[in-house]
Structures are given as C-alpha cells and as structure tokens.
Amino acid sequence: MTRFGFLSSYPPTRCGLATFTQALAAAIAQHPEYDSAVVRVLDEPGAGAVASSPPVVADLVAGDPESIAAAVRALNEFDVVVVQHEYGIYGGEDGDEVIDVLEGLNVPSIVVLHTVLDAPTPGQKQVLERVAELATAVVVMTDVAHGNLGRRFDVDMRKVSVIPHGVSGGLGAVKHKTHHERTVLTWGLIGPGKGLEWGIRAMAELRDLDPAPRYVIVGKTHPKVLASDGEAYRESLTSLVEQLDVGEMVRFVDAYPDGDELAELVSSADVVLLPYDSRVQVTSGVLVEAVSAGKPVVATAFPHAIELLSGGAGILVAHENAAAIAEALRTVFGERGRIDQMVKAASSVRVEQTWDYVAEQYRVLSSRLSSVAA
C-alpha cells in the first residue's frame, strides 16, 4: 500500500486549502492500494475536533519549533508527501517555516502551489523558489499559473505538472429551479478582496428589471479575517445594503455549505457572480465548481476566469465596476437563449476534473516519483 501524507490546513478550519485537502486525500484513499492522512497546519494549538477521515496524525503550529520537528517525523513515515503551499498558512516571513519542513523530509514530496504571483515581492519569490527547489515535484492547477511560474520564478520547470482543481461532480444534480426569481449567487469565504460591495452596488442598478434579481451571498467570514478584524467587512456590506436600499434584493446566508446544501443553492441560481478584486488569482475552486455545474458565470477578469470563461461559459467584466456587472447581468437575463448558450459552453469545459480524476493524476505522479527514487 502507498501512503500519502498531506501537509495543509484542514477541517474544522474553513478555508479553500482545507476543503481541497480533505477532498483530495479522501479521493486518493478510495483506491484499495492507497491510503492517506494529514498533518494539520494551525496558527495556534487547540483547534478543536478534526475530520475523522482521512485522519490527522500531527499538528504543525506556526512559530513552534517542536511542532515543526514533530511534523517532519510524522511526514517521513509516509511514502509520498503532498504539501499545500499558500503563503498565508505557514509561520515566518512570507510563510518561510514550510522550508524547515521540506528540508527535513527524506521521502518524495509534491508541492501544490495554490498561488503563483505575477508580481511577487523579493521575499515571496525567494520562498517559493526554495520551496520548488526542495520539492521532488511541483503541481499547479492552471495554465496561467504554469506560465507565471516559468516567467517570474527561477524554477526547474521539468518538475512542474498541471493537474486541475477537483470538483465534487454533484452540484449540477438538481436540474430544475423551484421558484421563478432571477437569482444571482456568490458563495465562499467572505473577506476584503471578494468584491462583494460591487455586486451589491450592481443590484441597485437593476431595480427596473421585472422580476428584480435577488443576490444571495453565502459564506462564513474567512477565519484569518475574523481573527484580525472581526466582522467589520460583513458589517460594511450590510451597511451598504441599507444605504442603497436594496434589502429586498440582497440576502446574506452566514454558512459554509457543502454536499446537498451547496448543490441545492447552486442549482437554484440562474448565474454565479464572482466580483473578486484580485487581478492575479490563478486558481478559484468556486469558479471551477460553478462551471462544472453548468452555471453561467459573471466574473471580473482575473487570470483563472479568463482561462475558463473565454469559450463562452461566462462574461468577463472590469474590476471594481458595478455598472459593468449590472450590464453583464442584464445581458444574461435579457437576451433570449443567452443562459442556454452559456450552459452549453460550460458543459464542455474540463469535464474530466472530478476529484476521482484528479486523485488518479496524483497517484500516477507519485508512482513516477517512487520509480525514479528506486
């Protein structure tokens, strides 16, 4: 049996990396010849009960040398280690404590880069280049990330593979809406940079539509944002709703939905809105899930959206521009057949990237690394 060890944030932590790791680790372990477990990354000790499958075998606590050593010992018990890399989850300057872990490994490692910046700071560039140097293999999830990595960083690109972000495959299962409202949906963790204020402002420009659209914003505040700023961003959004007098058009759902609950939400939406402020985001799990569910998408022109939506599955809009969002939504709702065209285009985009498919790519990569090491 080949055993995968994962280093990542992990439930009950609510973030994209935690969800990604739980889904990938579980999918890998579904194969009878493979197993997986997790070393959980924490900002501080004592994060509460953890998901039982795949199990957690150790914790890596930011700034704690003893936990770093314990994490290295635990990971070296596996046949291959998968390290989720995001600057913000590890301790040290630009998350450089992950380097200590990688330097201590004596088994093959796969580093998954969730962020590949087009304009990194010198510290970010140095950390990522050292991480890639220590890794046996590097994975990015989009062609845009692959291009950024080759252009902006001194990395051996022979190590680098593109393996897409997985999708649950169940979000499109409910085919028919149960109501006649025009529903715009954004879901995911909430915090500054999500651009939700621009979506809310766009609603104020769509009052004349009949029926008027409803904008449903689903998500908990990001745990790091909650720790540093509390609910200030969410409160600013509710104040904006009151100021613009769009309370009948905007609904907040303070939840982190998954499984059947998320499938029902996505199925009930006419269009998914991603009004992100970022101009450099190379991977968006929400975008992949929306497209795989066959939902039309209106998104700001961040790199991953450009890559996935250019074939007609969505409409790209300018950043921080409520008027552009409103115009795109008018197009979706107003042009006969436009939604059907976008759904058809979405159905042709990377339909193979279920978690089972993605897990198989990691199993194949690990087998290649093991054969080279032998």
GIKA-V313684 format. One record per backbone hydrogen bond with DSSP energy under -0.5 kcal/mol. NH is the residue of the N-H (numbers start at 1). CO is the residue of the C=O. If there is no record, write none. Layout:
nh: (NH	NH)
co: (CO	CO)
This chain:
nh: (2	3	4	4	5	6	7	8	8	13	15	19	20	21	22	23	24	25	26	27	28	29	30	30	31	34	35	37	38	39	40	40	41	42	51	57	58	60	61	62	64	65	68	69	70	71	72	73	74	75	76	77	78	79	80	81	82	83	83	84	84	85	85	86	89	90	90	95	96	97	98	99	100	100	101	102	103	104	104	105	105	108	110	111	112	112	113	113	114	114	115	125	126	127	128	129	130	131	132	133	134	135	136	137	138	139	140	146	147	148	149	150	151	152	153	155	157	159	160	161	163	163	167	173	175	182	183	184	184	185	186	188	190	194	198	199	200	201	202	203	204	205	205	206	207	209	214	215	216	216	217	217	218	218	219	219	222	223	226	227	228	229	230	230	232	235	236	237	238	239	240	241	242	243	244	245	245	246	249	250	251	253	254	255	261	262	263	264	265	266	267	268	269	269	270	271	272	273	274	277	278	288	289	290	291	292	293	294	295	296	297	298	299	299	300	301	302	304	305	306	307	308	309	310	312	314	315	317	321	325	326	327	328	329	330	331	332	333	334	335	336	338	341	342	343	344	345	346	347	348	348	349	350	353	354	355	358	359	360	361	362	363	364	365	366	367	368	369	370	371	372	373	374)
co: (33	1	2	35	80	37	82	6	39	10	13	15	16	17	18	19	20	21	22	23	24	25	26	27	28	31	2	4	55	6	38	58	8	60	11	38	38	40	59	42	61	63	64	65	66	67	68	69	70	71	72	74	75	3	3	108	5	81	110	7	82	83	112	84	86	86	87	92	93	91	95	96	96	97	97	98	99	100	101	101	102	79	81	137	83	110	111	139	85	112	85	121	122	123	124	125	126	127	128	129	130	131	109	109	159	111	161	142	143	144	145	146	147	148	149	153	155	156	157	138	140	161	353	170	173	212	181	182	214	271	216	218	220	191	195	195	196	197	198	199	200	201	202	203	204	206	182	249	184	214	215	251	186	216	217	253	190	14	222	223	224	225	225	226	229	231	232	233	234	235	236	237	238	239	240	241	242	241	246	246	215	217	252	253	258	258	259	260	261	262	263	264	265	266	183	183	296	185	298	193	193	284	285	286	287	288	289	291	290	270	313	272	297	315	274	317	300	281	302	302	303	304	305	306	309	309	297	299	318	321	322	323	324	325	326	327	328	329	330	331	334	335	337	338	339	340	341	342	343	344	345	346	348	350	352	167	354	355	356	357	358	359	360	361	362	363	364	365	366	367	368	369	370)
